Amino acid sequence: MGRSSIEELRLLGAKLSGKVIQNINSTFSGGGVAEILSRMVPLLSQVGVDARWDVIKGDNAFFEVTKKFHNALHGRHEEITERDLSIYMETNERNMKELQLYGDIMFIHDPQPAALIQRKNEIGKKWIWRCHIDISHADEKVWKFLEPFVFQYDAGIFSAPAFSRHLPLRQFLISPSIDPLSDKNRELTPETIDDVLAQFHIPKDKPIITQVSRFDYLKDPVGVIEAFRMVRKSISCRLVLAGGTATDDPESEKVLAEVQEKAGSDPDIHVLLIPPESNIEINALQRASTIVLQKSLREGFGLTVAEALWKAKPVVASAVGGITLQVRNKLTGLLSHGIEGTAYAIRQLLTNPDYARRLGQNGREHVRHNFLITRHMRDYMLLFLALENPADIIMI
């Protein structure tokens, strides 16, 4: 974070003096949204923006429904019943009564709290809906259900151009980011990396291929194991599948059980259940890796891709969603299609380490210029100013 960037952010922060930005999502930990907010909110406060963060309350039934919504909006078939829709509405209506909505700008993240917009006519303010997922192939039933809520917002934010929809509101393209100074992304000593590998009983005797992701069907961890076993037929290597669960994702434990069954007692496959705040451990695992994977079937952005690229690691990732903004095929990494395509790309990098190193170096520079948190903060602050002062031209 250069001095000029910080000065620019402080200038923008001064223009937002007196305004409260209230972020609302569904969980304080687990997943990319919570991770971004945990870094973004305190950093905005440091540059003079009164940014705050609240979460809605819901029971297991609600989060089972919103997980179905999440999958369906990504294009996966889900059976959505009228009871599911009632549970969603009942929980949002309860939060409308119990949750204090005090922000001058209400910044609502993803579908779980989207219906809070029904308080807009009563309390006024400016409302933003931040969609972190890929809705380009959304199930029409779920999207038609959410549309009346989304239409009431003053602005919508999407992570990639392909995610936008025909909406009667202003739309903004703002890609997510990583904080290079966070525990998950800062430089680590070789001793720290070795200690983490020893903690998880991962030898360094052969190349390490790693995917770090929440245990989720859309991250295709079982497909990762199948691709790895194809590679291992000709190249000796290890696989690390590291991830956790989230309070708003009741499906993750079932996925983890299926992954563990698929891995069996294979000594070359390490399935690690890591708590959400294990940032040093995740950092070390990525830095110890020869190749980092992100074999998602659908993806809003994929922060783990930016994390790996920032560490100059060669990345093999599916050509889906926001991943394609980060991995420019054969320039900053390799994009793959399917299990066989993933295996082929892994073999290509393992057998050509100079090429892999060059991709990693290019990837780090790509993240430096496009996906660091200072750029993300600037984009958000300019959007806040545009909503508060629609007639003004913001110039820095």
Secondary structure as GFF3:
##gff-version 3
##sequence-region A 1 396
A	DSSP	alpha_helix	3	15	.	.	.	ID=ss1
A	DSSP	beta_strand	20	25	.	.	.	ID=ss2
A	DSSP	alpha_helix	32	46	.	.	.	ID=ss3
A	DSSP	beta_strand	50	55	.	.	.	ID=ss4
A	DSSP	alpha_helix	60	73	.	.	.	ID=ss5
A	DSSP	alpha_helix	82	98	.	.	.	ID=ss6
A	DSSP	beta_strand	105	109	.	.	.	ID=ss7
A	DSSP	three_ten_helix	114	119	.	.	.	ID=ss8
A	DSSP	alpha_helix	120	123	.	.	.	ID=ss9
A	DSSP	beta_strand	126	130	.	.	.	ID=ss10
A	DSSP	alpha_helix	140	150	.	.	.	ID=ss11
A	DSSP	beta_strand	155	158	.	.	.	ID=ss12
A	DSSP	three_ten_helix	161	163	.	.	.	ID=ss13
A	DSSP	beta_strand	170	173	.	.	.	ID=ss14
A	DSSP	alpha_helix	190	199	.	.	.	ID=ss15
A	DSSP	beta_strand	208	212	.	.	.	ID=ss16
A	DSSP	three_ten_helix	217	219	.	.	.	ID=ss17
A	DSSP	alpha_helix	221	232	.	.	.	ID=ss18
A	DSSP	beta_strand	238	243	.	.	.	ID=ss19
A	DSSP	alpha_helix	252	263	.	.	.	ID=ss20
A	DSSP	beta_strand	269	273	.	.	.	ID=ss21
A	DSSP	alpha_helix	279	288	.	.	.	ID=ss22
A	DSSP	beta_strand	291	294	.	.	.	ID=ss23
A	DSSP	alpha_helix	303	310	.	.	.	ID=ss24
A	DSSP	beta_strand	315	318	.	.	.	ID=ss25
A	DSSP	alpha_helix	323	326	.	.	.	ID=ss26
A	DSSP	beta_strand	334	336	.	.	.	ID=ss27
A	DSSP	alpha_helix	338	350	.	.	.	ID=ss28
A	DSSP	alpha_helix	353	370	.	.	.	ID=ss29
A	DSSP	alpha_helix	373	388	.	.	.	ID=ss30
###
